[in-house]
Structures are given as C-alpha cells and as structure tokens.
Amino acid sequence: MPEPAVPSGPATPATPPTPPVPLAALLAREDLGLRQVTGAPVADVTIHGAHTSEMSDPYPYLLGGELLLTAGVHIPPGAGRDAGTGAGYFDAYVSRIVAAGGAALGFGVAPVHDTVPAELVAACERHGLPLVEVPPRTTFSGVARAVWQLMGRARTAELRRVSEAQQALAAAAARPDPVPSVLRRLAGRLDGRAVLYGPEGAEIAAAGREPAGEVRRALAGLARFVTGHASTTATDTVAGTRLAVYALGAGQDFVLGVAAARREPGDHTIASVAAVLLSLLTGEQRSGTGAARSSALVRLLLGARPEEVAPLLGTADGEDRAHWYVVHARPTTGTPDPISASALGAALGSPLVDPAGDVVRVLVPAPPAPAPGPLPRGHGPAPQPGWTLGVSAPVAPGEWPAADARAARALARARATRVPLVRHADRPALADLVPDGEAEAHARALLGPVAAVPALTETLRAWLSLHGSWDRTAVALSVHRNTVRQRIARCAALLDADLDDPDVRMELWFALRRT
C-alpha cells in the first residue's frame, strides 16, 4: 500500500474550499465566444481562477490551476509573426506555464496579434496545455468575471450540500440506533462506504456499497496506521478509490473509515462532522463533567443557543460561570499542535480548547466579580511564555461569537505590536453616551460605501487601531504593505474623506466599533 498522506492538523469540521470549475463551462458561455485551439480535452480540465500577465516568464506569478490570459505583448519582434521562427521562445514560455501548474492559456487576438501564433499552438500541443482563443470583442476582465461567477455558483451549491449533510447527520445521531444511522447517512452523502473500526482494528459497523477486497484491506490498514501514530487523519488512493480515516477522540482507539470513488471539496467537512458525532457516541464518558460537555456539544450541533448549554460546561471548581473570556493564541515560533494547545488550556485553567490551524482558541471561565460592576482592568488570562495572546472582554454566552471576533482582532494587534498579550478594551467610553440605535444607524450610513467589501473594512479597522502604521497593519493582516496602501487609498476614495484628518479618523473608528 502506498505511504498515506497524513495532514498535520486535527480532523475538525471546516468550511469547504471553493470548488474549481470545468473549462468546458467557460467555453459554453456564448457571450464570451471562446474557442479551444489545441490541448487536452476541455472536459478533463478544471480551473481555479483567471490571471492576466504579459510577462515572458509567468511562473513566479502563478499559484496553479489558473487560466492564464495574455495578448502576446511579451512576444519578441519577429517571433510568432513568421511561421518557423520563435519556436524556442514559445516552447520555453509554455513549459514554464505547465511547470507552474497553469491549467490553460487564453490568447487574445487583439490588439497586438491578428491570429494565434502558429508556434505557440505547436508548443501548447507538445506540452498538452489547453490553448483558448479570446476574440477581439471579449475583454480579459469579462473572462475573469465569468470565471468568478461560475466559481461562486459552484461554491454556493457545495455549501448548500454540506449544510444539508450536516443537518442530516445531526438528525441521524438523535435516532435510537445513532451509530448505524450516522454511518448510513454518511455513506449515502458521499456515495461510498463508511466503516467504524474499534480497538485492534475490528470492524464494528459499516454502511454503503462494499468495495473490492484490495480497497477493503487498504482501508483497514489505514485505520490501523492512525491508531499507531500521533496523527488524527490519513488519506490514500487505492485502485482508483479515495480513502480517508479519522481517529475518534484521544485514546479511544475508534476510527472512522471512508471509501468513495470521487472526492468533492466538501466531503472532508461532511466526514469531519460525522467523526465529531461518532466521537461523542463512542466515548467512554467516565466522568460526569465529560458527559455534560459532550451533551453541550451535541445540543450545539442540533441548534441549541450558547446560553442554553453554558451551564453544562462547568469549571474546574465545579461552579457555573456567568461570563467567559475568548482567547486567541499563536505560538511565537512554529505552529501549534494538540499537545501544546492542551498545555495552554491547562495553563489558562480551561479544557475547552480548539487547536484549529495556526490559531488556538480557548474558552476561559471568568471568576466571579468581587463587587457589582465590571471586573477590574487587567483582570483575566495572563501572558503565557512562548505564546502571543488576544483576549476578549468577559461576556455572557450569548455574546461568544462577537467576543471571538474581538479576540481575533486583539491577537492581530498583539502580533503587529510584538507584545505578548492584548486585551480588547472593555472600559466605558464616550461613544457609549450615544443610543445604540442611533449609533448603529450612523455607522451603517458612514461606512456604507466600503461595507460591501469586507477586506476594506477590516483593513481600515486594523490601520486605524495601529495609528496608521503601514508595516504593522501588513503584519496584522498577513498581507504586503503595498496591499495595505492600496486598500486604504481605495477606502479614502470611496468614503470621499481625508484619512489624515484626526477628526475623520475618530469618526470612522467610532463607526467601526459599532459594526
């Protein structure tokens, strides 16, 4: 069996990636008038985006999967104008596109060239790169817009499919026979086989079409692989069948295995939801606290509100808490792993840890206030060696989503200013003197021109919070400083405001705090 591919992170439900779109769907758009000249059959080609470049070597600017658009401005004089010349140039150009993972090349026949150069056609044919002719009436921006429209429709359809599958799995978990029901529903949604393996790799339950013996043995072997290693998921492909396994909880030795002929972008999310539900259903739950927390998670999955399940979470001292901190943390070096994330949770006094991606999120119970009123300033989670923290103000369970966003912004500010901890401000402010309804209406009106582009509002928020520092804002948002400058200039133009004016900055900051 080939060496399985093992992701480094835990198996947690996540938003599925945007599905690619078939090149054939783009060529079917009559308003574009695109025509394939040569290359692989379009039915076998998918694209992840469109990119325009007139560089003679586009390799450094491609991520892979793009439809590269060019009008041939980069072609040297003479090359491509006379048959038999420029073969070396075109061969090198196409080979670099293929090496970068480009999906196809679109050539505009106006205004530089009247036809697609014959040597370019020959080079694309040699390298198997689909070549598409873009007619003079079709702009590159129109092609790019069509690509994003098709990708948007595909993503909407995939999100709807994942949402429906999540609801179906949650309903299956509530049936009298939850484990077989979840497996049957998962196998049906993925059009494959779903197997629950117990300790020693024994098959406990299964649903869906039984695969061939080779695939069945490979899936069982992959399940044994994750139980014998620190990984929580593993994938492989055997006899054209996609295999994936998910370890169910820590130290339980239960594994979910999935085998399907196809793998759509949202399938990992669907299988991860099933793994979470099966983890709860197969867990030993030896303590009352563990059972209560599992009950809280199931109720959340089934639609309960946070304030309804918060009393089930409890605390280390056995008391319920009315307020909680949301903490976002990143290690100062490297990436977090489940062990270091659990250690951080223990240091902060909470087992409610979400080690997802580069950021660890911890839900920390706030101690009871010693007297009526807010907690003292600076109260709450303390800095932790080796970590950068962003901490929200203490909030009731119904405000957890908002506190999560505030903790994320606090962490971005902490990283940008290179300090170990930043707390989201919770002290009274002059802005609180304005009635909430009037303040929110004013904020919506003021920020209306940029509200439709989340990247602009988030960049403006970070830039203002960091006193207009280009470099710190770039660090906080993980973008280039020129991107920050372009976005801020775009904000100034849309808002028709002088962002160097401190009064303008103050008013915008007031509005951003109300959104």
C-alpha positions as CSV (number, residue, x, y, z in Angstrom):
1,M,0.0,0.0,0.0
2,P,1.4,3.5,-0.8
3,E,2.5,5.6,2.1
4,P,-0.6,7.5,3.2
5,A,-0.8,11.3,3.2
6,V,-1.2,12.5,6.8
7,P,-2.4,16.0,7.5
8,S,-0.8,17.7,10.4
9,G,-3.9,19.2,11.9
10,P,-6.8,17.6,13.8
11,A,-10.0,16.5,12.0
12,T,-12.4,19.3,12.7
13,P,-15.3,20.5,10.6
14,A,-14.3,23.5,8.5
15,T,-15.7,25.5,5.6
16,P,-15.1,23.6,2.3
17,P,-12.8,25.2,-0.2
18,T,-14.2,26.8,-3.3
19,P,-14.7,24.1,-6.0
20,P,-12.9,24.5,-9.3
21,V,-15.0,25.0,-12.4
22,P,-14.7,23.0,-15.7
23,L,-13.1,24.8,-18.6
24,A,-15.9,23.4,-20.7
25,A,-18.4,25.5,-18.7
26,L,-16.5,28.7,-19.6
27,L,-16.3,27.8,-23.3
28,A,-20.0,27.1,-23.3
29,R,-20.7,30.8,-22.5
30,E,-21.9,32.2,-25.8
31,D,-21.4,35.8,-24.7
32,L,-17.7,35.2,-24.5
33,G,-17.2,33.4,-27.8
34,L,-14.1,31.5,-26.6
35,R,-12.7,28.7,-28.8
36,Q,-10.3,26.0,-28.0
37,V,-7.4,25.8,-30.4
38,T,-5.4,22.8,-29.1
39,G,-4.6,20.9,-26.0
40,A,-6.2,18.4,-23.7
41,P,-10.0,17.8,-24.0
42,V,-11.8,20.6,-22.0
43,A,-14.0,18.0,-20.3
44,D,-10.9,16.9,-18.4
45,V,-9.7,20.4,-17.4
46,T,-10.7,22.4,-14.4
47,I,-9.6,25.9,-13.4
48,H,-9.3,27.6,-10.0
49,G,-9.2,31.2,-11.3
50,A,-8.1,33.6,-14.1
51,H,-4.9,35.6,-14.2
52,T,-3.7,38.2,-16.7
53,S,0.0,38.5,-17.3
54,E,2.2,39.9,-20.1
55,M,5.5,38.6,-18.5
56,S,7.7,36.5,-20.6
57,D,8.1,34.2,-17.6
58,P,4.8,34.0,-15.7
59,Y,6.0,31.2,-13.4
60,P,6.6,33.3,-10.3
61,Y,3.1,34.8,-10.5
62,L,1.0,31.6,-10.8
63,L,-0.3,29.5,-7.9
64,G,-1.5,26.6,-10.0
65,G,-4.8,25.9,-11.7
66,E,-5.3,29.3,-13.4
67,L,-6.5,30.2,-16.8
68,L,-3.6,32.5,-17.9
69,L,-4.7,35.3,-20.2
70,T,-2.3,37.1,-22.5
71,A,-2.4,39.4,-25.6
72,G,1.2,38.4,-26.6
73,V,2.7,41.8,-25.7
74,H,5.8,39.9,-24.3
75,I,6.5,38.1,-27.6
76,P,9.8,39.3,-29.1
77,P,9.6,41.1,-32.5
78,G,9.5,38.5,-35.3
79,A,8.7,35.6,-33.1
80,G,5.2,34.3,-34.0
81,R,4.8,36.6,-37.0
82,D,6.6,34.3,-39.4
83,A,6.0,30.6,-39.4
84,G,9.0,28.7,-38.2
85,T,10.5,31.4,-36.1
86,G,10.4,31.8,-32.3
87,A,9.9,28.1,-31.6
88,G,12.4,28.1,-28.8
89,Y,10.8,31.1,-27.1
90,F,7.3,29.7,-27.2
91,D,8.5,26.3,-26.0
92,A,10.2,27.8,-23.0
93,Y,7.1,30.1,-22.3
94,V,4.6,27.2,-22.4
95,S,6.9,24.9,-20.4
96,R,7.1,27.4,-17.6
97,I,3.3,27.7,-17.5
98,V,3.0,23.9,-17.3
99,A,5.7,23.8,-14.6
100,A,3.8,26.4,-12.5
101,G,0.6,24.3,-12.7
102,G,-1.3,26.5,-15.1
103,A,-4.5,24.9,-16.2
104,A,-4.9,26.6,-19.6
105,L,-3.7,29.6,-21.7
106,G,-6.1,32.1,-23.2
107,F,-4.7,34.2,-26.1
108,G,-6.3,37.5,-27.1
109,V,-6.1,38.0,-30.8
110,A,-6.4,41.8,-30.4
111,P,-4.9,44.4,-30.4
112,V,-1.3,43.1,-30.8
113,H,-1.8,39.9,-32.9
114,D,-4.4,39.2,-35.5
115,T,-4.2,35.4,-35.1
116,V,-2.8,33.0,-32.5
117,P,0.9,32.4,-33.5
118,A,1.4,29.0,-35.1
119,E,4.5,28.3,-33.0
120,L,2.5,28.9,-29.8
121,V,-0.1,26.5,-31.0
122,A,2.6,23.9,-31.7
123,A,4.2,24.4,-28.2
124,C,0.9,24.0,-26.4
125,E,0.2,20.9,-28.4
126,R,3.6,19.4,-27.4
127,H,3.1,20.2,-23.7
128,G,-0.6,19.2,-23.6
129,L,-1.6,22.7,-22.4
130,P,-5.1,23.7,-23.5
131,L,-5.0,26.9,-25.7
132,V,-8.1,29.0,-25.9
133,E,-8.6,31.9,-28.4
134,V,-10.2,35.0,-27.0
135,P,-12.0,37.0,-29.7
136,P,-11.4,40.8,-30.1
137,R,-14.9,41.6,-28.7
138,T,-14.2,39.8,-25.4
139,T,-12.2,41.6,-22.7
140,F,-9.9,39.7,-20.3
141,S,-11.9,41.3,-17.4
142,G,-15.0,39.8,-18.9
143,V,-13.4,36.4,-18.9
144,A,-12.2,36.7,-15.3
145,R,-15.7,37.9,-14.2
146,A,-17.2,34.8,-15.9
147,V,-14.8,32.5,-14.1
148,W,-15.6,34.1,-10.7
149,Q,-19.3,33.8,-11.4
150,L,-19.0,30.2,-12.2
151,M,-16.9,29.6,-9.1
152,G,-19.4,31.5,-6.9
153,R,-22.2,29.3,-8.1
154,A,-20.2,26.2,-7.6
155,R,-19.3,27.3,-4.0
156,T,-22.9,28.1,-3.2
157,A,-24.0,24.7,-4.4
158,E,-21.3,23.0,-2.4
159,L,-22.1,24.9,0.8
160,R,-25.7,24.0,0.4
161,R,-24.8,20.3,0.0
162,V,-22.5,20.4,3.1
163,S,-25.2,22.2,5.2
164,E,-27.8,19.7,4.2
165,A,-25.5,16.8,5.1
166,Q,-24.6,18.3,8.5
167,Q,-28.3,18.6,9.3
168,A,-28.9,15.0,8.1
169,L,-26.0,13.7,10.2
170,A,-27.2,15.5,13.3
171,A,-30.7,14.1,12.9
172,A,-29.2,10.6,12.4
173,A,-27.3,11.0,15.7
174,A,-30.5,11.6,17.6
175,R,-32.1,8.3,16.4
176,P,-32.4,5.2,18.7
177,D,-29.6,3.5,16.7
178,P,-27.3,6.5,16.3
179,V,-24.0,4.9,15.2
180,P,-25.5,2.8,12.3
181,S,-27.7,5.8,11.4
182,V,-24.8,8.2,11.1
183,L,-22.8,5.6,9.1
184,R,-25.7,5.0,6.7
185,R,-26.3,8.8,6.2
186,L,-22.6,9.4,5.7
187,A,-22.2,6.6,3.1
188,G,-25.2,7.9,1.3
189,R,-24.0,11.5,1.2
190,L,-20.5,10.5,0.0
191,D,-21.8,7.8,-2.3
192,G,-19.3,5.3,-0.9
193,R,-18.5,3.1,2.1
194,A,-18.4,4.2,5.8
195,V,-16.9,1.9,8.4
196,L,-16.4,2.2,12.2
197,Y,-13.3,0.4,13.4
198,G,-12.9,-0.5,17.1
199,P,-9.8,-1.4,19.1
200,E,-7.4,-3.7,17.4
201,G,-8.9,-2.6,14.0
202,A,-12.0,-4.7,14.3
203,E,-14.9,-3.7,12.1
204,I,-17.8,-2.7,14.4
205,A,-20.3,-1.3,11.9
206,A,-20.5,-0.4,8.3
207,A,-22.8,1.1,5.7
208,G,-22.8,1.6,1.9
209,R,-21.6,-0.5,-1.0
210,E,-18.8,-2.9,0.0
211,P,-15.7,-2.2,-2.1
212,A,-13.3,-4.8,-3.6
213,G,-11.1,-6.8,-1.3
214,E,-8.0,-4.7,-2.1
215,V,-9.7,-1.5,-1.2
216,R,-11.3,-3.0,1.9
217,R,-7.9,-4.3,3.2
218,A,-6.2,-0.9,2.4
219,L,-8.9,1.0,4.4
220,A,-8.4,-1.3,7.4
221,G,-4.7,-0.8,7.2
222,L,-5.0,2.9,7.0
223,A,-7.2,2.8,10.2
224,R,-4.5,0.8,12.0
225,F,-2.0,3.4,10.8
226,V,-3.7,6.3,12.7
227,T,-4.2,4.3,15.8
228,G,-0.5,3.6,15.9
229,H,0.7,7.1,15.3
230,A,0.1,10.6,16.6
231,S,-1.9,11.7,13.5
232,T,-5.6,12.1,13.7
233,T,-6.4,11.7,9.9
234,A,-4.8,10.0,6.9
235,T,-5.7,9.6,3.2
236,D,-4.7,7.4,0.4
237,T,-5.9,6.2,-3.1
238,V,-6.1,2.5,-4.0
239,A,-7.5,1.1,-7.2
240,G,-9.0,4.5,-8.1
241,T,-10.9,4.7,-4.8
242,R,-10.2,7.6,-2.4
243,L,-9.7,6.5,1.2
244,A,-9.8,8.6,4.3
245,V,-9.7,7.8,8.0
246,Y,-10.4,9.9,11.1
247,A,-9.4,9.0,14.7
248,L,-12.3,9.4,17.1
249,G,-11.1,11.3,20.2
250,A,-7.9,10.8,22.2
251,G,-7.0,7.4,23.4
252,Q,-10.3,5.7,22.4
253,D,-8.9,3.6,19.5
254,F,-12.1,4.1,17.5
255,V,-11.6,5.1,13.8
256,L,-14.0,6.2,11.1
257,G,-13.0,5.0,7.6
258,V,-14.5,6.3,4.4
259,A,-14.0,5.0,0.8
260,A,-15.5,6.7,-2.2
261,A,-14.8,6.7,-5.9
262,R,-14.9,10.5,-6.0
263,R,-13.9,13.2,-3.6
264,E,-15.7,16.6,-3.8
265,P,-14.3,19.7,-2.0
266,G,-16.9,19.5,0.8
267,D,-16.5,15.8,1.5
268,H,-13.8,16.3,4.2
269,T,-16.1,18.7,6.1
270,I,-19.0,16.2,5.9
271,A,-16.8,13.3,7.1
272,S,-15.4,15.5,9.9
273,V,-18.9,16.3,11.2
274,A,-19.6,12.6,11.3
275,A,-16.3,12.0,13.1
276,V,-17.3,14.5,15.8
277,L,-20.7,12.9,16.3
278,L,-19.2,9.4,16.4
279,S,-16.6,10.5,18.9
280,L,-19.4,11.6,21.2
281,L,-21.3,8.4,20.6
282,T,-18.4,6.1,21.2
283,G,-16.6,7.9,24.0
284,E,-16.5,6.2,27.4
285,Q,-17.5,9.4,29.3
286,R,-16.3,8.1,32.6
287,S,-16.9,11.4,34.4
288,G,-20.0,13.4,34.8
289,T,-18.1,16.5,33.6
290,G,-17.2,14.8,30.3
291,A,-20.7,13.6,29.8
292,A,-22.1,17.1,30.4
293,R,-19.6,18.7,27.9
294,S,-20.5,16.1,25.3
295,S,-24.2,16.8,25.9
296,A,-23.4,20.5,25.4
297,L,-21.6,19.8,22.1
298,V,-24.5,17.6,20.8
299,R,-27.0,20.3,21.7
300,L,-25.0,22.9,19.8
301,L,-24.8,20.7,16.8
302,L,-28.6,20.3,17.0
303,G,-29.2,24.0,17.1
304,A,-29.2,25.0,20.8
305,R,-28.1,28.5,21.7
306,P,-24.8,29.0,23.6
307,E,-26.5,30.4,26.7
308,E,-28.6,27.2,26.9
309,V,-25.6,24.9,27.0
310,A,-23.1,27.0,29.0
311,P,-24.3,25.7,32.4
312,L,-23.3,22.2,31.2
313,L,-19.7,23.2,30.7
314,G,-18.9,23.8,34.3
315,T,-15.5,24.8,35.6
316,A,-12.5,23.2,37.4
317,D,-14.1,24.1,40.8
318,G,-17.5,22.7,39.8
319,E,-19.2,26.1,39.6
320,D,-21.1,27.6,36.7
321,R,-19.9,30.9,35.3
322,A,-22.0,33.8,34.0
323,H,-19.2,35.3,32.0
324,W,-16.4,33.9,29.8
325,Y,-13.2,35.1,28.1
326,V,-12.5,34.1,24.5
327,V,-8.7,33.8,24.0
328,H,-6.9,33.5,20.6
329,A,-3.3,32.4,20.8
330,R,-0.4,31.8,18.4
331,P,2.9,30.3,19.4
332,T,5.8,32.7,19.0
333,T,7.6,30.1,16.8
334,G,6.3,27.2,14.7
335,T,2.7,26.1,14.5
336,P,0.5,24.7,17.4
337,D,-0.1,21.0,17.9
338,P,-2.8,19.3,20.0
339,I,-0.4,18.7,22.9
340,S,0.9,22.3,23.2
341,A,-2.7,23.5,22.7
342,S,-3.9,21.3,25.6
343,A,-1.0,22.6,27.7
344,L,-2.0,26.2,27.0
345,G,-5.6,25.4,28.0
346,A,-4.4,23.9,31.3
347,A,-2.3,27.0,32.0
348,L,-5.3,29.2,31.4
349,G,-7.5,27.0,33.5
350,S,-9.8,25.6,30.9
351,P,-10.1,22.3,29.0
352,L,-12.3,24.0,26.3
353,V,-9.6,24.2,23.6
354,D,-9.9,24.4,19.8
355,P,-6.5,23.8,18.2
356,A,-7.5,24.7,14.6
357,G,-5.0,25.9,12.1
358,D,-2.4,28.4,13.1
359,V,-4.6,29.8,16.0
360,V,-5.6,28.1,19.2
361,R,-8.9,29.3,20.6
362,V,-9.7,28.8,24.3
363,L,-12.9,29.5,26.2
364,V,-11.9,30.5,29.7
365,P,-14.4,31.0,32.5
366,A,-14.2,34.4,34.2
367,P,-14.1,34.4,38.0
368,P,-17.0,35.9,39.9
369,A,-16.7,39.7,40.1
370,P,-15.7,40.7,43.7
371,A,-18.3,43.5,43.7
372,P,-21.1,44.8,41.5
373,G,-19.9,46.2,38.2
374,P,-17.2,45.2,35.7
375,L,-14.2,43.2,36.5
376,P,-11.1,45.2,37.4
377,R,-9.0,46.4,34.4
378,G,-6.2,43.9,33.6
379,H,-8.2,41.0,35.2
380,G,-8.4,37.8,33.3
381,P,-5.9,35.4,31.4
382,A,-2.3,36.3,31.9
383,P,0.6,36.2,29.4
384,Q,1.9,32.8,28.7
385,P,5.6,32.0,27.8
386,G,6.0,31.1,24.2
387,W,2.6,32.4,23.1
388,T,1.0,35.6,21.8
389,L,-2.5,36.1,23.1
390,G,-5.5,38.2,22.2
391,V,-8.2,38.3,24.9
392,S,-11.8,39.4,24.7
393,A,-13.6,41.2,27.5
394,P,-15.6,38.8,29.7
395,V,-19.0,38.2,28.1
396,A,-22.2,36.2,28.6
397,P,-22.5,33.0,26.5
398,G,-24.9,34.7,24.1
399,E,-22.0,37.1,23.1
400,W,-19.4,34.4,22.4
401,P,-19.4,34.9,18.6
402,A,-18.8,38.7,19.0
403,A,-16.1,38.1,21.6
404,D,-14.5,35.6,19.2
405,A,-14.1,38.3,16.6
406,R,-12.8,40.8,19.2
407,A,-10.2,38.3,20.4
408,A,-9.1,37.7,16.8
409,R,-8.5,41.4,16.4
410,A,-6.7,41.7,19.7
411,L,-4.4,38.8,18.6
412,A,-3.7,40.6,15.3
413,R,-2.8,43.8,17.2
414,A,-0.6,41.9,19.6
415,R,1.4,40.3,16.8
416,A,1.7,43.6,14.9
417,T,2.9,45.5,18.0
418,R,5.1,42.5,19.2
419,V,3.7,42.3,22.7
420,P,2.7,39.0,24.4
421,L,-0.9,39.9,25.2
422,V,-3.5,42.5,24.1
423,R,-6.9,42.7,25.7
424,H,-10.0,44.0,23.9
425,A,-10.9,47.3,25.6
426,D,-13.9,46.9,27.9
427,R,-13.9,50.2,29.8
428,P,-16.7,52.8,29.4
429,A,-16.2,55.2,26.5
430,L,-17.7,58.5,25.3
431,A,-19.2,56.5,22.4
432,D,-21.5,54.7,24.9
433,L,-23.3,58.0,25.5
434,V,-24.9,57.8,22.1
435,P,-28.0,55.5,22.0
436,D,-27.2,52.2,20.3
437,G,-29.8,52.5,17.6
438,E,-28.7,56.0,16.5
439,A,-25.0,55.0,16.7
440,E,-25.5,51.9,14.6
441,A,-27.6,53.8,12.0
442,H,-24.9,56.4,11.8
443,A,-22.2,53.7,11.4
444,R,-24.1,52.0,8.6
445,A,-24.5,55.2,6.7
446,L,-20.9,56.4,7.2
447,L,-19.4,53.0,6.2
448,G,-21.9,52.2,3.5
449,P,-19.5,52.8,0.6
450,V,-17.0,50.2,1.9
451,A,-19.3,47.8,3.7
452,A,-19.7,45.6,0.6
453,V,-16.0,44.7,0.6
454,P,-15.0,43.0,3.9
455,A,-11.3,43.3,3.1
456,L,-11.6,47.1,3.0
457,T,-13.4,47.4,6.3
458,E,-11.1,45.0,8.1
459,T,-8.0,46.8,6.7
460,L,-9.4,50.2,7.7
461,R,-10.1,48.9,11.2
462,A,-6.6,47.4,11.6
463,W,-4.9,50.5,10.1
464,L,-6.8,52.9,12.5
465,S,-6.1,50.7,15.5
466,L,-2.4,50.7,14.7
467,H,-2.3,54.5,14.3
468,G,-1.9,54.4,10.5
469,S,1.2,52.2,10.5
470,W,1.6,50.5,7.1
471,D,4.1,47.9,8.3
472,R,2.2,46.9,11.5
473,T,-1.1,46.7,9.6
474,A,0.5,44.5,7.0
475,V,1.8,42.1,9.8
476,A,-1.6,42.1,11.5
477,L,-3.4,41.2,8.2
478,S,-0.6,39.0,6.8
479,V,-0.5,41.0,3.6
480,H,2.1,43.1,1.8
481,R,2.4,46.8,2.9
482,N,1.6,47.9,-0.7
483,T,-1.7,46.0,-0.4
484,V,-2.5,48.0,2.7
485,R,-1.7,51.2,1.0
486,Q,-3.9,50.3,-2.0
487,R,-6.8,49.3,0.2
488,I,-6.6,52.5,2.4
489,A,-6.4,54.6,-0.7
490,R,-9.5,52.8,-2.0
491,C,-11.3,53.5,1.3
492,A,-10.4,57.2,1.1
493,A,-11.8,57.4,-2.4
494,L,-15.0,55.5,-1.7
495,L,-15.6,57.5,1.5
496,D,-14.6,60.8,-0.1
497,A,-12.7,61.5,3.1
498,D,-9.2,62.8,4.1
499,L,-7.9,59.9,6.3
500,D,-5.0,62.1,7.5
501,D,-7.6,64.3,9.4
502,P,-7.7,63.1,13.0
503,D,-11.4,64.1,13.3
504,V,-12.2,61.9,10.3
505,R,-10.2,59.0,11.8
506,M,-12.0,59.4,15.1
507,E,-15.5,59.3,13.5
508,L,-14.5,56.3,11.4
509,W,-13.2,54.5,14.5
510,F,-16.5,55.2,16.3
511,A,-18.4,53.8,13.4
512,L,-16.2,50.7,13.1
513,R,-16.7,49.9,16.8
514,R,-20.5,49.8,16.2
515,T,-20.3,47.3,13.3
